[in-house]
Amino acid sequence: MNAFIVELENRPGALARVTGALGTAGVNITTGAGIGFGSTGGFGFLTDDETGASAALKSANVAFRTIAAVTSNVADQAGGLAAVARRLADAGVNVELVVPMGMAGGQMVVAFGVDSAEKARSALG
């Protein structure tokens, strides 16, 4: 599984342009998170069609990159995310994206965009 990372200008319409290109191509964004800081920002997301998302973004001249994504259950409690982040850090894994995927039984399911899926999977069990 791969996540997409798009760098955006932090201005009205930037997110609409990216998500509109995906929607027009029939690509569903299954989860995502964005942030703005100063004049720039970013949007990281997962889709139900990675090939279609790549084609749609290229067609719309949207610069993006993909990164391996792994999922993990995170305890829904103070320090839950910190514990998982520490396991990844101790394994030498750089986390570039964190997006929630849902909740089940006191656990949050989280997708982590990482520089090494193999090391991340090993660290997370």
Backbone as CSV, one residue per row, in Angstrom:
resi,resn,N_x,N_y,N_z,CA_x,CA_y,CA_z,C_x,C_y,C_z
1,MET,0.858,-1.162,0.000,0.000,0.000,0.000,0.908,1.229,0.000
2,ASN,0.516,2.222,-0.781,1.250,3.475,-0.849,0.351,4.648,-0.502
3,ALA,0.958,5.657,0.081,0.288,6.922,0.352,0.827,7.950,-0.627
4,PHE,0.049,8.971,-0.863,0.436,10.078,-1.732,0.686,11.302,-0.868
5,ILE,1.710,12.066,-1.216,1.993,13.326,-0.534,2.079,14.411,-1.600
6,VAL,1.265,15.447,-1.423,1.220,16.580,-2.348,1.585,17.834,-1.557
7,GLU,2.550,18.592,-2.063,2.847,19.890,-1.468,1.945,20.915,-2.140
8,LEU,1.359,21.793,-1.331,0.386,22.760,-1.823,0.744,24.173,-1.384
9,GLU,0.252,25.134,-2.133,0.270,26.505,-1.647,-0.843,26.601,-0.613
10,ASN,-0.606,27.338,0.441,-1.615,27.521,1.471,-2.497,28.697,1.072
11,ARG,-3.466,28.393,0.189,-4.368,29.424,-0.325,-5.691,28.778,-0.698
12,PRO,-6.753,29.564,-0.783,-8.053,29.020,-1.157,-8.008,28.329,-2.516
13,GLY,-8.596,27.167,-2.589,-8.708,26.436,-3.845,-7.625,25.410,-4.099
14,ALA,-6.515,25.455,-3.356,-5.414,24.519,-3.607,-5.857,23.073,-3.353
15,LEU,-6.487,22.835,-2.232,-6.958,21.484,-1.920,-8.063,21.060,-2.881
16,ALA,-8.948,21.983,-3.231,-10.042,21.672,-4.161,-9.507,21.236,-5.516
17,ARG,-8.418,21.836,-5.966,-7.825,21.464,-7.257,-7.356,20.007,-7.239
18,VAL,-6.659,19.622,-6.169,-6.127,18.258,-6.061,-7.258,17.244,-5.911
19,THR,-8.145,17.490,-4.973,-9.223,16.533,-4.731,-10.204,16.493,-5.903
20,GLY,-10.374,17.625,-6.576,-11.233,17.650,-7.768,-10.678,16.803,-8.894
21,ALA,-9.360,16.854,-9.099,-8.730,16.033,-10.140,-8.938,14.550,-9.852
22,LEU,-8.818,14.183,-8.581,-9.028,12.780,-8.209,-10.492,12.385,-8.381
23,GLY,-11.389,13.227,-7.916,-12.820,12.927,-8.024,-13.286,12.820,-9.459
24,THR,-12.818,13.712,-10.317,-13.183,13.674,-11.733,-12.733,12.369,-12.375
25,ALA,-11.597,11.843,-11.901,-11.068,10.582,-12.437,-11.718,9.363,-11.788
26,GLY,-12.632,9.590,-10.850,-13.307,8.473,-10.199,-12.492,7.807,-9.106
27,VAL,-11.487,8.512,-8.600,-10.635,7.970,-7.538,-11.178,8.424,-6.190
28,ASN,-11.427,7.477,-5.309,-11.932,7.759,-3.977,-10.767,7.922,-3.004
29,ILE,-10.755,9.012,-2.262,-9.781,9.214,-1.189,-10.342,8.492,0.034
30,THR,-9.626,7.478,0.518,-10.138,6.687,1.628,-9.785,7.276,2.987
31,THR,-8.700,8.018,3.064,-8.333,8.762,4.262,-7.267,9.771,3.895
32,GLY,-7.183,10.816,4.659,-6.168,11.824,4.364,-6.080,12.844,5.472
33,ALA,-5.011,13.628,5.410,-4.801,14.698,6.368,-4.010,15.800,5.688
34,GLY,-4.339,17.020,6.041,-3.637,18.150,5.465,-3.162,19.100,6.539
35,ILE,-2.214,19.932,6.156,-1.709,20.943,7.085,-1.230,22.141,6.288
36,GLY,-1.425,23.299,6.834,-0.900,24.524,6.246,0.060,25.160,7.229
37,PHE,1.150,25.695,6.716,2.090,26.410,7.574,2.719,27.513,6.741
38,GLY,2.436,28.742,7.155,2.898,29.876,6.358,2.227,29.878,4.999
39,SER,3.015,30.034,3.955,2.466,30.090,2.600,2.406,28.736,1.919
40,THR,2.863,27.681,2.602,2.838,26.341,2.009,2.041,25.398,2.888
41,GLY,1.850,24.214,2.383,1.134,23.200,3.128,1.280,21.871,2.435
42,GLY,0.539,20.905,2.908,0.604,19.587,2.303,-0.670,18.815,2.542
43,PHE,-0.848,17.805,1.723,-1.985,16.903,1.841,-1.465,15.501,1.599
44,GLY,-1.636,14.647,2.587,-1.254,13.240,2.460,-2.499,12.398,2.493
45,PHE,-2.549,11.377,1.637,-3.781,10.605,1.549,-3.549,9.213,0.985
46,LEU,-4.536,8.348,1.206,-4.600,7.027,0.603,-5.840,6.976,-0.268
47,THR,-5.805,6.135,-1.291,-6.943,6.018,-2.197,-7.313,4.560,-2.412
48,ASP,-8.418,4.364,-3.094,-8.830,3.022,-3.479,-8.263,2.623,-4.843
49,ASP,-7.489,3.511,-5.470,-6.952,3.258,-6.807,-5.648,4.037,-6.990
50,GLU,-4.533,3.418,-6.618,-3.245,4.110,-6.688,-2.850,4.447,-8.123
51,THR,-3.087,3.542,-9.038,-2.741,3.788,-10.443,-3.571,4.941,-10.995
52,GLY,-4.860,4.937,-10.716,-5.737,6.009,-11.169,-5.379,7.344,-10.540
53,ALA,-4.989,7.326,-9.258,-4.602,8.565,-8.578,-3.353,9.154,-9.221
54,SER,-2.370,8.310,-9.499,-1.142,8.792,-10.159,-1.465,9.429,-11.499
55,ALA,-2.281,8.745,-12.283,-2.637,9.258,-13.611,-3.398,10.579,-13.498
56,ALA,-4.334,10.661,-12.562,-5.137,11.881,-12.402,-4.265,13.056,-11.973
57,LEU,-3.366,12.822,-11.038,-2.503,13.906,-10.567,-1.543,14.364,-11.665
58,LYS,-0.990,13.413,-12.405,-0.104,13.775,-13.515,-0.860,14.569,-14.568
59,SER,-2.070,14.131,-14.889,-2.884,14.817,-15.894,-3.213,16.249,-15.480
60,ALA,-3.366,16.468,-14.170,-3.690,17.799,-13.656,-2.431,18.618,-13.339
61,ASN,-1.278,18.078,-13.697,0.005,18.753,-13.418,0.190,19.060,-11.938
62,VAL,-0.194,18.096,-11.094,-0.019,18.223,-9.655,1.229,17.431,-9.268
63,ALA,2.203,18.114,-8.680,3.413,17.442,-8.215,3.081,16.610,-6.977
64,PHE,3.555,15.372,-6.960,3.294,14.482,-5.830,4.411,13.456,-5.733
65,ARG,4.409,12.773,-4.632,5.275,11.608,-4.488,4.517,10.552,-3.713
66,THR,4.950,9.329,-3.872,4.336,8.241,-3.122,5.324,7.742,-2.083
67,ILE,4.769,7.175,-1.046,5.570,6.636,0.040,4.877,5.385,0.554
68,ALA,5.665,4.397,0.959,5.091,3.165,1.505,4.268,3.490,2.741
69,ALA,3.145,2.810,2.886,2.283,3.005,4.052,2.036,1.667,4.734
70,VAL,2.117,1.675,6.048,1.811,0.493,6.843,0.776,0.893,7.891
71,THR,-0.025,-0.052,8.295,-1.055,0.244,9.289,-0.710,-0.402,10.619
72,SER,-1.247,0.197,11.659,-1.056,-0.345,13.003,-2.240,0.049,13.865
73,ASN,-2.544,-0.793,14.833,-3.519,-0.435,15.849,-2.811,0.393,16.906
74,VAL,-3.473,1.452,17.354,-2.929,2.355,18.365,-3.960,2.458,19.479
75,ALA,-3.516,2.249,20.703,-4.430,2.336,21.839,-5.056,3.720,21.896
76,ASP,-6.367,3.756,22.100,-7.106,5.016,22.210,-6.991,5.519,23.642
77,GLN,-5.793,6.011,23.956,-5.512,6.519,25.295,-4.311,7.452,25.225
78,ALA,-4.138,8.237,26.244,-2.986,9.139,26.307,-1.699,8.331,26.156
79,GLY,-0.844,8.768,25.239,0.427,8.091,25.016,0.374,6.937,24.043
80,GLY,-0.816,6.602,23.548,-0.942,5.468,22.616,-0.150,5.683,21.337
81,LEU,-0.328,6.846,20.726,0.407,7.148,19.496,1.897,7.290,19.781
82,ALA,2.247,7.857,20.927,3.656,8.021,21.294,4.357,6.671,21.391
83,ALA,3.683,5.670,21.937,4.291,4.340,22.080,4.606,3.731,20.719
84,VAL,3.681,3.862,19.777,3.909,3.320,18.430,4.992,4.121,17.723
85,ALA,4.949,5.439,17.859,5.972,6.284,17.239,7.360,5.954,17.778
86,ARG,7.455,5.661,19.070,8.744,5.301,19.668,9.262,3.982,19.104
87,ARG,8.378,2.993,18.917,8.818,1.712,18.330,9.368,1.930,16.926
88,LEU,8.702,2.776,16.154,9.193,3.065,14.804,10.532,3.801,14.862
89,ALA,10.630,4.790,15.734,11.883,5.549,15.861,13.033,4.639,16.290
90,ASP,12.785,3.772,17.246,13.829,2.861,17.731,14.306,1.909,16.638
91,ALA,13.446,1.639,15.654,13.810,0.772,14.523,14.463,1.574,13.399
92,GLY,14.627,2.888,13.609,15.252,3.722,12.584,14.331,4.077,11.437
93,VAL,13.029,4.028,11.664,12.044,4.323,10.626,11.657,5.794,10.697
94,ASN,11.723,6.480,9.569,11.273,7.865,9.493,9.800,7.884,9.091
95,VAL,8.986,8.540,9.886,7.552,8.663,9.616,7.311,10.011,8.943
96,GLU,6.730,9.982,7.750,6.456,11.210,7.005,4.978,11.565,6.961
97,LEU,4.133,10.623,7.328,2.688,10.858,7.260,1.994,9.979,8.281
98,VAL,1.002,10.542,8.966,0.166,9.795,9.900,-1.278,10.137,9.574
99,VAL,-2.079,9.134,9.221,-3.489,9.386,8.942,-4.356,8.313,9.611
100,PRO,-5.403,8.745,10.299,-6.307,7.776,10.916,-7.145,7.073,9.859
101,MET,-7.434,5.812,10.129,-8.262,5.031,9.208,-9.564,4.572,9.844
102,GLY,-9.657,4.640,11.159,-10.895,4.236,11.820,-10.656,3.843,13.265
103,MET,-11.735,3.464,13.920,-11.698,3.045,15.321,-12.394,1.700,15.448
104,ALA,-11.856,0.863,16.330,-12.496,-0.426,16.604,-12.040,-0.926,17.967
105,GLY,-12.982,-1.182,18.857,-12.677,-1.802,20.137,-11.610,-1.109,20.958
106,GLY,-11.684,0.199,21.097,-10.706,0.921,21.901,-9.357,1.081,21.219
107,GLN,-9.314,0.796,19.948,-8.087,0.931,19.167,-8.344,1.848,17.981
108,MET,-7.383,2.691,17.696,-7.426,3.520,16.502,-6.570,2.800,15.458
109,VAL,-7.075,2.663,14.247,-6.276,2.113,13.163,-5.646,3.293,12.440
110,VAL,-4.311,3.279,12.340,-3.570,4.397,11.785,-2.683,3.901,10.648
111,ALA,-2.622,4.681,9.571,-1.673,4.410,8.495,-0.491,5.348,8.676
112,PHE,0.692,4.778,8.597,1.934,5.538,8.702,2.635,5.508,7.357
113,GLY,2.940,6.677,6.802,3.768,6.761,5.604,5.214,6.767,6.060
114,VAL,5.980,5.780,5.615,7.320,5.558,6.161,8.367,5.392,5.059
115,ASP,9.631,5.557,5.456,10.718,5.399,4.492,11.117,3.945,4.302
116,SER,10.700,3.055,5.189,11.006,1.626,5.050,9.851,0.794,5.581
117,ALA,9.038,0.285,4.676,7.892,-0.532,5.088,8.354,-1.807,5.784
118,GLU,9.443,-2.392,5.316,9.937,-3.634,5.905,10.335,-3.430,7.366
119,LYS,11.118,-2.384,7.641,11.526,-2.103,9.027,10.324,-1.718,9.878
120,ALA,9.382,-0.987,9.306,8.192,-0.580,10.055,7.349,-1.796,10.430
121,ARG,7.128,-2.686,9.484,6.329,-3.888,9.769,7.000,-4.726,10.865
122,SER,8.313,-4.835,10.798,9.045,-5.594,11.809,8.902,-4.933,13.178
123,ALA,9.012,-3.626,13.253,8.898,-2.902,14.505,7.499,-2.977,15.096
124,LEU,6.502,-2.998,14.226,5.115,-2.985,14.678,4.554,-4.385,14.934
125,GLY,5.302,-5.397,14.496,4.862,-6.785,14.719,3.885,-7.206,13.732
